[in-house]
Amino acid sequence: MIPAPAQGAIGIASLGSNTSIHPYLKQINSADTALCTETERSFLNTLEGGCTAPIGASAKIEGTKLIFKAGLFSLEGKQAKVIEEEIPIADAKGFGIQAAKKILNQGGALLMEEIKSQMSK
């Protein structure tokens, strides 16, 4: 099962003007987690899905690669558009957007329209 995007990631926010806390936030930040979360969330955002949309995304780092598996599913679960790719970490910037566009071009756009119309009823 592909989890909802960014499940399990903890985010901490502060005021931009509160610069005294920035060094502490940098110490506890995980660059790998930040990259994975950004990839998953950008996938979700590009599909224009919200927290109730049947969209899953999971990114993880293994060595020098980003492993990404994500999917868009119909509400009743009969249709699925899934992507599973492995790319070098150096190429990961913007990958969530690229993956979502690939899903949209492979029938995901029509599936998203169906989902949105069914959810608005």
N, C-alpha and C positions, 0 to 999 in steps of 0.2 A: 504494500500500500504506500502510495506517495503521500507524505504529510502535507498539510497546508503550508504555504510559504512562510519562512522565518519562525517556524515553531521551535521553541526551546532556546531561542536567542534572547539574551537579556540586554536591554538598552538603557543607558543612563543619559539623561539630558541635563544641561545646565544653561544658564544665561550666558550668552556670548560675552557679555561684559564682566562676568565673574571669572576673570583670568587666573585668579589664585588657585582655582580647582583644576585647571587644564593639565598641569603636569601629572596630577594624580590620575586623571582620566586616561591619559596616554599610557601610564604604567599598567593599568588593568585592561586596556583594550587588547583584543586579540585580532590581529590583522587578518588571519585566516577566517575567523568567524564573521568579521565585517565584510570580507569579500563574498563569502557564501551567502550571507543575508542580503547583501545588495543585489547579487545575481538573482536570487529567488524573488525578491520584492520587485525588481525591475521587470521580471517575467510577468508577474501578476499585474502590475500597473499597465504594461503594454497591452495585455489582453483586456484591460479595463474591467477587471474582476474585483469584487469586494470580498468581504469576509464570509459571505454566504454563497459565493459562486463555487461550483465544483471544479476547483483548480488546485492542483498539487505541484509542489516543487521542492526538490532536495538537492543541495549542492554540498560537496565535501572535498577536502583537499587530501590527496594521496601523493606524497612525494612532491614532484614538480607539476602535478596535473590537477585540474579542477574536474571533478566527476559530477555531471549534472543530469538529473532525471526529472522530468516534469510532464504534466498532462492536463488536458482539458477534457472534461467528461460531461455527457448529457445528464440531465437531472435524474432520469430513471436508470442511468448506468449502462445503457445499451451501446452508446457510441463513445469512443475514446480516441483522442489525438495525443499521442505520446512521443516525446523526444528523449533520447538517451545519448549523451555525447561526452567525450573526454577531450579536454583541450589543455594546452600548456597554460600555466598560471599567468605567464607574461601576456597571453592573448585574451585574458578573461574580462578586461574592461569592456562593458557594453554587451557582454555575451547573453545576459538574460533577455535583453531587447531583441537580439538576433534570433534567439531560440523562439521567442514568442511570435516574431514575424514569420518564422518558418512554419509554426503551428497554424497561424492564421492563413497562410498561403496554401496549406494542405487541407483546407476545409474547415479550419477552426473559426474563420470569420462567420460562416453560415451557422455553425454550431453555437457561437456566442449570440447571434441574433435570436436563435430559437430559445436559448436559455433566458435571455433578457425578456422575451415576450412571455414565456411561461412564468417567470418570476413576478411579472407585473400584474398578473391576473389575480 
